[in-house]
């Protein structure tokens, strides 16, 4: 009896599977499954193609990232070399040998973009110290001017406009004279550049005399108030200043 019962159960399951198989065969004969093997092959080709593209993009991203890091390192070296040269040529004190910009990698954003932290340090002998909180107002002004000049020399060769607004604020006379000499040397070096233009806005007339040489410019513009307190712009010859 037990064997007969088991046989009946298996026969019923066999019949169920045969019915299911018949239904599946009928479904495979429908229009939507008529090209199923060909469609499956096409999808497999697409999947493999996408996998190859992703792999190539990852290789490209790594190569680009390495190239950008090399470019970043090279440009930082160029900038710091210019900063060091300008500082040693301009700064008249003995307490700082030179300054430089140091960059530190601080991880990445959620999208994988690198995060860099930049800080300005000063060096004396073998010691590096952050300038923030340790330098005078004049040193801070001179450092910011020199860094701007170094950035312009490194990145803005094809953009020749350099604007300085009150560049001698908080600088003593010795540093003003040294800064003017550095500016004159930059003017001479960039003289052959057709689009170079230096714009200086200042109330420091002695500084204007130091950089306003006849070989640098023929005239300058003086802005002042008339008796009615109206602003007047007057063109004056360098030779008459």
Secondary structure as GFF3:
##gff-version 3
##sequence-region A 1 241
A	DSSP	alpha_helix	2	28	.	.	.	ID=ss1
A	DSSP	three_ten_helix	31	33	.	.	.	ID=ss2
A	DSSP	alpha_helix	36	90	.	.	.	ID=ss3
A	DSSP	beta_strand	98	108	.	.	.	ID=ss4
A	DSSP	beta_strand	114	124	.	.	.	ID=ss5
A	DSSP	beta_strand	127	130	.	.	.	ID=ss6
A	DSSP	alpha_helix	137	155	.	.	.	ID=ss7
A	DSSP	beta_strand	161	165	.	.	.	ID=ss8
A	DSSP	alpha_helix	173	189	.	.	.	ID=ss9
A	DSSP	beta_strand	197	201	.	.	.	ID=ss10
A	DSSP	alpha_helix	205	211	.	.	.	ID=ss11
A	DSSP	beta_strand	219	225	.	.	.	ID=ss12
A	DSSP	beta_strand	231	237	.	.	.	ID=ss13
A	DSSP	three_ten_helix	238	240	.	.	.	ID=ss14
###
